[in-house]
């Protein structure tokens, strides 16, 4: 874990140096979080794209233990001659009881010789492998305890000082508390023992301010409090606690210490970035100036707290001044960087063997479960030679060392004798039972049988596969019959096109003297390979027919069992389950086809007037995409000003949406007749590009806040829609909405984006939609004005609702006639505590509804006769009707725009 984590850190450090000022600061916090997982979670996630898979392919597939031959054999003769060296002592103490039975009887006669040597010439034992492992563990524990003690003492000292702090009683804090509520109890305190602001506490967080803080400078205090609030809101104290735990565990790894420093810096950089986002980019200079003024007032070391001016000031100021809105492209780069580093460096090497279904069609007898070569079971005899662990590659056993030492693991794998595949099952069993007939070995096998981690790796680690697929089944008490299970899923990226087949089969040994171990292994592998392949080549239609597939699978499973059953081994498929591909109801298929046909007809009808001019198009029924072509080039859009329409499949811009030489077209009219198409001028093309870029920016804004609003987003918002919400005071409701928005900024952005674009992916009732579109929308704008006033110190501005566009068109003598009305209106509420939500909604909603009704009920002929001043007079009469002492609605000439094309004037 420590090595893999260190490699990830080495990879991230240069990327951070290059991209820290371009990508969102959260990018590197996410990467450090992945490194922490790699350092602290003792499990491996296998991946074929892992860098360790590549390395594994570059080294020999089978790692062998170097055979170290002593100068003279370890024997009684050698002992008598005085040539015995401590280098060749067994790796751990042993007795006659620990030896296999045959070896114990064989060596009983020479026991006197051994005892004689021990008496005449005492032997000083060398440090053995277990001793070295124990020494390393002791050193590690000492280092970890020292680190842990250091951090705990530092924290306790700081906490004792903080306990002497006093609550802050300032008028501005009352409003600040209301705008920054948390589910945890949050308090602001002050102390004369610190010189710079900081936060501490996890469940009861505290913002601790110096006693000398200038509370009259509300702008500066707003920055500081917001900075510390973000730390608390993000649980940065918990993140730092986890980071400290990683440092204590991996104290010996210098790269972890480097990560510790950069991790703390990136927490502050991300926090700075969020503050700037909330206050606006125009505050960068003031915020950076504040950091400079705080640099000489750093607080004492608080490992689990967050300080306003705690990290490298130069880097923070540079990062602040370079903050800008993150583009969609940079967001993609950040996501790609996180995904690629995780996939390549946070995962472990994929096993050569893989899952049973991945076994190639080669003869399964060629499959080798071991990376090591052992001479034979004499490896466990009294003349067992201590092999230095540096000669052995245990890189593939990192996940198995939770219960077994390297020496113990070697002893288990020593039971994979040379040529064991050719042994009969009975021969193999007798040899294993003889070699493991010791208390130590029996305990070791019992632990292996209960070890869930190594068992879970049996399909991805070939040595673990040998232990659990061959060794344990054949030496088990009920070795005659053993059950195996597995499953396979059809290869499709879409869940509704995936079929699943789960199975269980049993191998029953009929003649252990005749059946070889290799044949036993081959039968299991071939059965898995065969069962995992029964769904291959099946079409979606076949996989949807559950009844037919059940009949087919019954035939296939019976055929496989018979194929691999022999006189010495019986195979039975005990149980299986088939989960078919989801079959779309016929009604849905017909509806989908009908919708596609209708869409194609609509496109054909829209484009038909331009066909005689040379326009062609292609319609993809599977994706409903349309591509238009004119004179050999793709067409981005057609602007027909005479008809008042703009035709385009995609409104956005970006690489790959259109061909590089795609053009914008304009319809050409002469005497009211459509006569041709022309390419856009440079000015027109620039204007259209600006509109496309704006649409793309809007989409990127939606992506940056997480896309469309989610079900849980709306359900949490609709909790504000109580039975009495319309009777609630407006100031109270606005505060509740502000609290909801402050709980999760991205959630609020997603819902706001849905509302502004009138595009929701969540089904809402008409009443719920009205609540969000009117009540929440108006209160949201009011809260925006309130927050703006709080930060600027200027009087609160009146909310402006609108930017609505109404369109009315008609066909007259084959020509199109149209009118457009753009409008917005504002309102003023002197005292929000005197007006209810229902009264505000009645006025705002009534104003919108009256304008909509006027537009719909007024004929096009009447509208064509009206001028902009006439429209303004009508709308102002509506505003006067919905004004009262509690609320004044107003609309001015600058808030409307009226355009028309009068065919009679042509």
SVG drawing of the C-alpha trace seen along z (x, -y; Angstrom):
<svg xmlns="http://www.w3.org/2000/svg" viewBox="-59 -55 95 101">
<polyline fill="none" stroke="black" stroke-width="0.4" points="0.0,0.0 2.7,-2.4 4.7,-1.8 1.7,-2.2 0.6,-5.3 4.1,-6.8 4.1,-6.2 0.7,-8.0 2.1,-10.9 5.1,-11.1 2.8,-11.2 0.4,-13.8 3.1,-16.3 4.3,-17.4 0.7,-17.4 -0.3,-19.7 2.6,-22.0 1.5,-22.4 -2.3,-22.5 -2.9,-24.0 -3.9,-27.4 -5.9,-26.1 -8.1,-23.3 -10.7,-23.5 -8.9,-23.2 -11.2,-20.3 -9.4,-18.3 -6.3,-17.7 -8.3,-17.3 -10.1,-14.4 -6.7,-13.0 -5.3,-13.2 -8.4,-11.5 -7.8,-8.6 -4.2,-8.4 -5.5,-8.2 -7.8,-5.4 -4.9,-3.6 -2.8,-4.1 -5.4,-3.1 -7.6,-0.5 -5.9,2.9 -7.6,4.3 -6.6,4.3 -8.8,3.5 -7.5,5.4 -7.4,3.6 -6.1,4.5 -5.0,0.8 -3.1,0.6 0.6,-0.4 1.4,2.7 -0.2,4.9 2.2,3.4 5.2,4.0 4.0,7.5 4.0,8.3 7.6,7.0 9.0,9.4 8.9,13.2 5.5,14.7 6.9,17.2 9.2,15.9 11.3,18.6 13.1,18.8 16.9,18.7 18.3,21.9 21.0,21.2 23.3,24.2 25.4,24.4 29.1,25.2 28.4,28.6 25.1,30.4 23.4,30.1 23.9,33.6 25.2,35.5 28.5,35.9 28.8,32.2 28.1,31.6 30.7,34.1 33.2,32.4 32.4,29.1 31.4,27.5 27.9,26.6 27.2,22.8 24.5,20.8 23.5,19.6 21.8,22.9 19.7,23.1 16.0,23.6 13.9,20.4 12.1,21.1 12.7,23.5 11.5,27.0 11.3,30.3 10.9,33.9 7.2,33.4 7.1,30.9 8.7,33.2 6.7,35.4 6.3,38.9 8.7,40.6 11.4,38.0 11.0,38.2 11.5,42.0 14.4,41.6 16.2,39.1 15.5,40.7 18.8,42.7 20.9,39.7 19.4,37.7 22.3,38.6 24.8,37.2 22.9,33.9 22.6,33.8 26.3,34.5 27.2,31.6 24.9,29.2 26.6,30.0 30.2,29.9 29.9,26.9 27.1,24.4 25.8,22.8 24.9,19.1 21.7,18.7 21.5,16.0 18.7,13.5 16.1,15.4 13.3,14.2 10.6,14.1 13.0,12.3 13.7,9.7 9.9,9.3 9.3,8.8 12.1,6.2 10.6,4.3 7.2,4.4 8.6,3.1 10.4,0.2 7.2,-0.6 5.1,-0.6 7.6,-2.9 7.6,-5.4 3.8,-5.3 3.3,-5.8 5.8,-8.7 3.9,-10.4 0.5,-9.8 1.8,-11.1 3.2,-14.3 -0.1,-15.1 -2.2,-14.3 0.0,-16.4 -0.1,-19.4 -3.9,-19.1 -4.5,-18.8 -2.3,-21.8 -4.1,-23.9 -7.5,-22.6 -6.8,-23.6 -6.0,-27.2 -9.2,-27.2 -11.3,-26.2 -10.4,-29.5 -12.0,-31.4 -15.2,-33.5 -18.3,-33.9 -18.4,-36.8 -21.3,-39.2 -21.5,-41.3 -24.6,-42.6 -23.3,-41.4 -23.0,-37.8 -26.8,-37.6 -27.5,-38.0 -24.4,-35.9 -25.7,-33.0 -29.1,-33.2 -27.4,-32.9 -25.0,-30.2 -27.0,-27.6 -25.7,-24.1 -27.1,-20.9 -24.2,-20.9 -24.0,-23.5 -21.7,-26.3 -20.3,-29.1 -17.9,-32.0 -15.6,-32.7 -12.6,-34.9 -9.3,-34.4 -6.3,-36.5 -4.0,-33.5 -4.2,-33.4 -3.3,-36.1 -5.1,-34.7 -8.5,-33.1 -8.9,-29.3 -11.5,-26.6 -11.5,-23.5 -14.0,-20.8 -15.8,-18.3 -19.3,-17.7 -19.4,-21.1 -17.3,-23.3 -16.0,-26.6 -14.6,-29.6 -12.0,-31.1 -11.2,-34.8 -8.3,-36.8 -9.5,-39.2 -8.0,-42.1 -10.3,-41.4 -11.7,-44.5 -15.4,-43.8 -16.2,-47.2 -14.6,-46.2 -17.6,-44.0 -16.3,-43.4 -13.1,-41.9 -14.9,-39.9 -17.3,-38.6 -14.3,-37.1 -12.8,-35.5 -16.0,-34.1 -17.0,-32.7 -13.5,-31.1 -13.7,-29.4 -17.4,-28.4 -16.4,-26.6 -13.8,-24.6 -16.6,-23.6 -19.1,-22.9 -16.8,-20.6 -15.6,-18.7 -12.0,-19.6 -11.2,-18.8 -12.2,-15.2 -10.2,-15.1 -7.1,-16.3 -7.7,-13.7 -7.6,-11.0 -4.5,-12.5 -2.8,-12.5 -3.7,-8.8 -2.1,-8.1 1.1,-10.0 1.2,-8.0 0.8,-4.7 3.2,-5.5 5.7,-7.7 8.6,-6.0 7.5,-7.1 8.9,-10.5 6.3,-11.0 3.5,-10.8 5.0,-13.7 5.1,-15.7 1.5,-14.8 0.6,-16.0 2.0,-19.5 0.4,-19.7 -2.9,-18.3 -3.2,-21.1 -2.2,-23.7 -4.8,-22.4 -7.5,-22.5 -6.8,-26.2 -6.6,-26.9 -9.9,-25.2 -11.5,-27.1 -10.1,-30.4 -11.5,-29.5 -15.0,-28.9 -14.9,-32.2 -14.1,-34.1 -16.9,-32.2 -19.4,-33.2 -18.3,-36.9 -17.5,-37.4 -14.3,-37.7 -14.2,-41.4 -13.2,-40.7 -9.9,-38.9 -7.7,-41.9 -9.3,-42.7 -9.2,-39.1 -5.6,-38.7 -4.7,-41.9 -6.3,-40.4 -4.2,-37.3 -1.0,-39.4 -2.1,-41.3 -2.7,-38.1 0.6,-36.4 2.5,-37.7 -0.3,-36.6 -0.2,-32.8 -1.7,-30.6 0.1,-27.9 0.1,-24.4 -3.4,-22.7 -3.2,-19.4 -7.0,-18.8 -8.1,-22.4 -8.0,-24.9 -6.4,-28.3 -7.2,-31.3 -3.5,-32.0 -1.9,-28.7 -0.2,-27.7 2.2,-29.1 1.0,-32.6 2.7,-33.3 1.0,-30.2 -2.4,-31.2 -2.2,-34.8 -1.1,-33.6 -3.9,-31.1 -6.5,-33.7 -5.5,-36.2 -5.6,-33.5 -9.1,-32.3 -11.5,-32.4 -14.6,-30.6 -13.7,-27.0 -14.6,-26.2 -16.2,-22.9 -12.9,-21.9 -11.0,-22.2 -13.7,-20.4 -13.3,-17.5 -9.5,-17.6 -9.9,-17.5 -12.3,-14.5 -10.1,-12.7 -7.0,-13.3 -8.8,-11.9 -10.2,-8.9 -6.9,-8.0 -4.7,-8.4 -7.2,-6.3 -7.4,-3.6 -3.7,-3.4 -2.1,-4.0 -4.7,-3.3 -5.4,0.3 -3.3,3.4 -2.1,5.7 -4.6,7.9 -4.0,11.6 -2.6,13.6 -5.2,16.3 -8.2,14.0 -11.7,15.1 -12.6,18.6 -14.6,17.3 -11.5,15.5 -9.4,18.6 -8.4,19.1 -9.3,22.0 -5.9,23.5 -5.7,26.8 -6.4,26.1 -3.6,28.4 -1.2,25.6 -2.6,23.4 -0.1,23.0 -1.3,21.6 2.1,20.9 4.8,18.3 7.3,20.4 9.2,23.6 9.8,25.9 11.9,29.0 9.6,31.2 8.2,31.7 11.7,32.0 11.5,28.2 9.7,28.8 12.2,31.3 14.7,30.5 17.3,29.5 15.0,26.7 17.3,23.9 16.5,20.3 16.0,18.3 16.3,14.5 13.1,12.8 14.9,10.6 15.2,13.6 11.5,14.0 9.0,11.9 6.0,11.4 4.5,8.5 1.5,10.6 0.9,11.5 0.5,8.1 -3.2,8.6 -2.6,12.0 -0.3,10.9 -3.0,10.1 -2.8,13.5 0.2,15.2 3.9,14.4 6.0,14.9 7.4,18.1 3.9,19.5 2.8,18.6 5.8,20.4 4.9,23.5 1.4,23.5 2.7,23.2 5.3,25.8 2.4,28.3 2.4,27.6 4.9,30.3 6.8,30.6 4.7,32.7 1.7,32.8 -0.6,32.6 0.5,36.2 -0.1,37.6 -3.3,39.5 -5.6,37.8 -4.9,40.5 -1.1,40.1 -1.3,36.4 -3.5,36.6 -1.3,39.1 1.8,36.9 0.1,33.7 -1.5,35.4 1.9,36.9 3.8,33.6 1.1,31.6 0.7,34.0 1.9,31.5 0.1,29.2 1.7,26.2 0.6,27.2 -2.9,28.2 -3.4,24.8 -2.0,23.1 -4.5,25.0 -7.4,24.2 -6.5,20.5 -6.4,20.8 -9.8,22.4 -11.3,19.4 -9.4,16.7 -12.0,14.7 -9.6,12.4 -7.5,15.0 -10.6,16.9 -12.0,13.8 -8.9,13.6 -9.0,17.1 -10.2,16.0 -7.7,13.1 -4.6,14.5 -3.2,17.7 -1.5,18.9 -4.6,18.2 -6.5,20.1 -4.3,23.2 -4.8,23.1 -8.6,22.8 -9.5,24.6 -7.1,27.5 -5.4,28.0 -8.3,27.3 -11.0,29.3 -8.8,32.4 -7.7,32.5 -11.0,31.5 -12.9,34.0 -15.6,34.3 -13.1,34.4 -15.1,36.8 -17.6,34.1 -17.0,30.4 -19.4,27.7 -18.3,24.8 -20.3,21.8 -20.1,18.8 -21.9,16.5 -21.6,14.8 -23.2,11.7 -23.6,10.9 -21.3,8.2 -23.3,5.0 -22.8,1.6 -26.6,1.2 -28.2,2.7 -31.4,3.4 -29.5,5.5 -27.6,7.6 -28.7,11.2 -27.2,13.1 -26.6,16.8 -25.7,18.1 -24.8,21.7 -23.6,24.3 -21.9,27.6 -20.4,30.4 -17.3,32.5 -17.6,36.0 -14.5,38.2 -15.4,41.8 -11.8,43.3 -9.1,41.4 -6.5,43.9 -7.2,43.4 -8.1,39.7 -5.1,37.3 -4.9,33.9 -4.4,32.3 -7.5,34.0 -9.5,32.7 -8.3,29.2 -8.9,29.4 -12.5,30.5 -13.3,27.6 -11.7,25.1 -13.4,26.5 -16.8,26.6 -16.4,22.9 -15.2,22.0 -18.1,23.9 -20.8,22.5 -19.5,19.0 -19.8,19.3 -23.3,20.6 -24.7,17.1 -22.2,16.1 -23.5,15.4 -27.1,15.0 -29.0,12.1 -31.1,9.6 -34.3,11.2 -33.1,14.7 -31.9,13.4 -35.4,11.9 -37.2,15.2 -36.9,16.6 -38.8,19.9 -36.7,20.7 -33.4,19.8 -34.3,22.0 -34.8,25.0 -31.5,24.2 -29.6,23.8 -30.9,27.1 -29.6,28.9 -26.2,27.1 -25.6,27.7 -26.5,31.4 -24.2,31.7 -21.3,30.1 -21.7,32.3 -21.7,35.4 -18.7,34.2 -16.4,33.9 -17.7,36.8 -15.3,39.8 -15.2,43.2 -13.2,41.6 -15.0,38.2 -18.7,37.4 -19.9,33.9 -23.4,32.6 -24.9,29.2 -27.0,28.8 -28.7,25.5 -28.8,22.5 -30.8,19.3 -31.3,17.3 -32.2,13.6 -33.3,12.6 -32.8,9.3 -35.6,6.8 -38.1,7.1 -39.6,3.7 -43.4,3.8 -44.7,3.9 -46.7,0.8 -43.6,-1.1 -41.8,0.1 -44.7,-1.1 -44.8,-4.4 -41.1,-4.9 -41.3,-4.1 -44.3,-6.4 -42.5,-9.2 -39.5,-8.8 -41.6,-8.8 -43.5,-11.9 -40.2,-13.7 -38.9,-12.8 -42.1,-14.1 -41.8,-17.3 -38.2,-17.8 -39.2,-17.0 -42.1,-19.5 -39.8,-22.2 -37.1,-21.8 -39.3,-21.1 -39.3,-24.8 -35.5,-24.6 -35.3,-21.4 -35.7,-23.0 -32.8,-25.3 -30.4,-22.3 -30.7,-21.6 -30.6,-17.9 -30.7,-16.2 -30.1,-12.9 -32.2,-11.7 -30.9,-9.0 -34.0,-7.3 -31.9,-5.6 -30.7,-8.9 -33.2,-11.3 -30.3,-13.4 -30.6,-15.5 -27.7,-16.7 -28.3,-19.2 -26.1,-19.7 -25.8,-22.4 -23.4,-22.4 -21.3,-19.6 -21.0,-21.2 -22.7,-20.6 -25.2,-23.3 -25.1,-24.4 -28.4,-26.4 -30.8,-28.2 -31.9,-31.7 -35.2,-32.7 -35.9,-36.2 -39.0,-36.5 -40.6,-33.5 -39.3,-34.4 -37.6,-31.0 -34.1,-29.7 -33.6,-26.0 -30.8,-24.1 -30.3,-20.7 -27.7,-21.9 -27.6,-25.3 -24.2,-24.9 -20.6,-25.1 -17.7,-22.8 -15.3,-20.3 -17.0,-17.5 -20.5,-18.9 -20.2,-19.9 -17.8,-19.4 -14.9,-21.9 -16.1,-23.6 -19.8,-23.7 -21.7,-26.9 -24.5,-29.1 -27.1,-29.8 -29.6,-32.7 -32.8,-32.5 -32.9,-34.9 -36.2,-36.5 -37.2,-38.6 -40.6,-40.2 -41.7,-38.1 -40.7,-34.8 -38.0,-32.4 -35.4,-32.3 -32.2,-31.0 -29.8,-30.3 -26.6,-32.3 -23.7,-31.8 -23.6,-34.1 -21.4,-37.1 -18.4,-37.4 -20.5,-39.7 -23.5,-37.4 -21.3,-34.4 -19.7,-36.1 -23.1,-37.0 -24.3,-33.4 -21.1,-32.1 -21.6,-34.4 -25.1,-33.0 -23.8,-29.4 -21.0,-30.1 -23.6,-31.5 -25.7,-28.4 -22.6,-26.2 -21.6,-28.3 -25.1,-27.8 -24.7,-24.0 -21.3,-24.1 -22.7,-26.0 -25.3,-23.2 -22.6,-20.5 -20.4,-22.4 -23.1,-22.2 -23.9,-18.6 -26.3,-18.6 -30.0,-18.5 -31.8,-18.7 -32.3,-15.3 -35.2,-13.7 -33.7,-14.3 -33.0,-18.0 -36.6,-18.7 -37.9,-16.7 -35.8,-18.6 -36.9,-21.9 -40.6,-20.9 -40.3,-20.4 -40.6,-24.2 -44.1,-23.9 -46.0,-23.3 -49.7,-23.5 -49.5,-27.0 -46.6,-28.4 -48.9,-31.0 -49.8,-32.5 -46.1,-32.6 -44.4,-36.0 -42.3,-36.6 -39.1,-37.4 -39.4,-34.1 -40.0,-32.1 -37.1,-33.8 -34.8,-32.9 -35.8,-29.3 -35.1,-29.2 -31.7,-30.9 -30.9,-28.2 -31.8,-25.5 -29.6,-27.1 -26.6,-27.4 -26.8,-23.7 -25.8,-22.7 -24.8,-25.3 -24.6,-22.8 -28.1,-21.5 -29.4,-25.0 -27.6,-25.7 -29.1,-22.6 -32.7,-23.5 -32.2,-27.2 -30.8,-26.1 -33.7,-23.8 -36.1,-26.7 -34.4,-29.2 -34.3,-26.9 -37.7,-25.4 -36.2,-22.0 -36.6,-19.4 -35.9,-15.7 -38.0,-15.1 -41.7,-14.6 -43.6,-17.3 -47.3,-17.9 -48.8,-21.2 -49.0,-22.5 -45.4,-21.7 -44.2,-23.2 -46.1,-26.4 -44.6,-26.6 -41.1,-26.4 -41.6,-28.6 -43.3,-31.3 -42.8,-31.2 -39.2,-29.8 -38.1,-31.8 -39.3,-35.1 -37.9,-34.5 -34.6,-33.3 -34.3,-36.7 -35.2,-38.5 -32.5,-36.6 -30.0,-37.4 -30.6,-41.1 -30.4,-40.7 -27.0,-38.9 -25.7,-41.5 -26.8,-44.3 -25.1,-42.5 -21.8,-42.4 -21.8,-45.8 -23.4,-47.8 -25.7,-49.5 -29.5,-49.5 -31.3,-46.4 -32.3,-46.7 -35.8,-45.8 -36.2,-42.4 -36.6,-42.2 -38.7,-39.4 -38.9,-38.7 -36.8,-38.4 -39.9,-36.8 -40.5,-36.7 -43.9,-36.2 -44.4,-35.3 -47.4,-35.4 -47.3,-34.3 -49.8,-33.7 -49.8,-32.7 -51.3,-35.3 -51.4,-34.7 -48.5,-32.3 -46.5,-34.8 -45.6,-34.8 -46.7,-37.7 -45.4,-37.9 -45.1,-40.0 -42.6,-39.6 -42.9,-41.1 -40.0,-41.1 -40.8,-42.3 -39.6,-42.4 -41.0,-44.1 -39.9,-44.9 -41.6,-45.3 -40.8,-47.0 -41.7,-45.6 -41.1,-48.1 -41.3,-45.6 -41.1,-41.8 -42.4,-41.1 -45.7,-42.7 -46.5,-40.8 -47.3,-37.1 -46.0,-34.8 -49.5,-34.3 -49.9,-38.1 -46.6,-38.4 -47.4,-35.5 -50.8,-36.9 -49.3,-40.2 -46.3,-38.7 -48.3,-35.7 -51.2,-38.0 -48.9,-40.4 -47.4,-37.6 -50.8,-35.9 -52.4,-39.2 -49.7,-39.9 -49.9,-36.3 -53.7,-36.6 -53.6,-39.9 -51.1,-38.5 -53.2,-35.4 -56.6,-37.1 -55.4,-40.0 -55.6,-39.2 -52.6,-39.5 -54.3,-42.2 -54.8,-44.3 -51.3,-43.8 -50.0,-44.9 -51.8,-48.2 -50.3,-48.9 -47.0,-50.6 -44.6,-50.0 -46.0,-52.8 -49.5,-51.3 -48.2,-48.0 -46.4,-49.8 -49.6,-51.5 -51.5,-48.2 -48.7,-46.6 -48.5,-49.6 -52.2,-49.3 -51.7,-45.7 -48.9,-46.9 -51.1,-49.5 -53.8,-46.9 -51.5,-44.7 -49.9,-47.4 -50.9,-48.2 -49.4,-49.6 -47.6,-46.4 -46.1,-46.0 -45.6,-48.2 -45.3,-46.6 -43.8,-48.7 -42.7,-48.4 -40.9,-51.0 -40.2,-51.7 -36.7,-50.3 -38.2,-47.0 -40.1,-46.1 -39.3,-45.5 -42.0,-45.2 -41.2,-44.0 -43.5,-43.2 -43.5,-42.4 -46.6,-43.8 -47.3,-42.1 -49.7,-44.9 -46.8,-47.4 -44.7,-45.5"/>
</svg>
